Every structure is written in structure tokens, then in C-alpha cells.
Amino acid sequence: MNEIHSKIEKAVGGKIDGPYFPQSGTLLYIFHVDKYERLNEAGRIFYAEVSKLKLPFVPNTYEVAVTPKEFFG
């Protein structure tokens, strides 16, 4: 996972925090990016890399958080 995350960070910028092990899920990573488009790119790279390596890991939800300034303008 660290190698995959390094590829994502290099391709789209930002940083990735985790892993976290929340009660409501099995595994959580937090992607910090500067634009929503970058989040989509990160997800596509992530899925392609885990598929290529045949890892039994598939994201089942995405949650997007923004700052109040970003939300209200």
C-alpha cells in the first residue's frame, strides 16, 4: 500500500494519511488534495494499482470533506 500511495502522491500531489482502523469500516486512508479533480485521479490510480497487483482490496465508499471556506465560498 505504501508503494501505491507513493505513486499517487507523485502523480497528483497532496498527501495520504493512514492506515486507520475505524469501527465503522475495515480500513481508512485520508487523501489530502488541493482540487476535487485530483481526488478522482487518485482514486483511479489507486484502483488500477490494486487491480494490477491482484490485491483483495476494493474501496466501497468515498467521503469528501471540505473546509467551511470551501463550502460557503
C-alpha positions as a printed Julia matrix, in Angstrom:
73×3 Matrix{Float64}:
   0.0    0.0     0.0
   2.85   2.39    0.74
   4.23   1.94   -2.8
   0.8    2.59   -4.3
   0.33   5.68   -2.17
   3.76   6.98   -3.17
   2.76   6.66   -6.85
  -0.48   8.53   -6.19
   1.26  11.33   -4.28
   3.81  11.71   -7.08
   1.12  11.77   -9.79
  -1.47  14.1    -8.2
   0.34  15.84   -5.36
  -1.07  16.1    -1.87
  -0.52  13.51    0.82
  -2.13  10.39    2.17
  -2.66   9.64    5.85
  -3.34   6.21    7.25
  -3.99   3.47    7.66
  -6.64   3.99   10.29
  -8.84   1.22   11.58
 -12.26   2.78   12.27
 -15.1    0.94   13.98
 -17.41   1.52   11.03
 -15.09   0.0     8.41
 -12.14  -2.25    7.95
  -9.58   0.28    6.75
  -9.41   4.04    6.22
  -6.98   6.24    4.32
  -7.31  10.02    4.09
  -6.26  11.68    0.83
  -5.4   15.4     1.1
  -5.52  17.06   -2.32
  -5.96  20.65   -3.49
  -8.77  20.09   -6.05
 -11.68  17.68   -6.32
 -10.41  16.54   -9.72
  -7.23  15.33   -8.03
  -9.29  13.13   -5.7
 -10.85  11.41   -8.71
  -7.42  10.92  -10.27
  -6.1    9.48   -7.01
  -8.98   7.01   -6.87
  -8.45   5.86  -10.43
  -4.72   5.33   -9.87
  -5.41   3.51   -6.6
  -7.92   1.13   -8.15
  -5.7    0.42  -11.18
  -2.7   -0.36   -8.97
  -4.5   -2.7    -6.57
  -6.12  -4.45   -9.54
  -2.77  -4.88  -11.29
  -1.26  -6.43   -8.14
  -4.39  -8.54   -7.57
  -4.76  -7.26   -4.04
  -8.07  -8.18   -2.41
  -8.82  -4.55   -1.69
 -11.69  -2.6    -3.22
 -12.94   0.75   -1.96
 -16.62   0.58   -1.14
 -17.27   4.21   -0.21
 -15.75   7.61   -0.68
 -16.39  10.52    1.63
 -15.43  14.06    0.74
 -14.74  16.7     3.39
 -14.19  20.39    2.75
 -13.41  23.38    4.91
 -16.18  25.86    5.73
 -14.49  28.4     3.44
 -14.53  25.93    0.54
 -18.18  25.02    1.19
 -19.6   28.5     1.67
 -17.32  30.3    -0.79
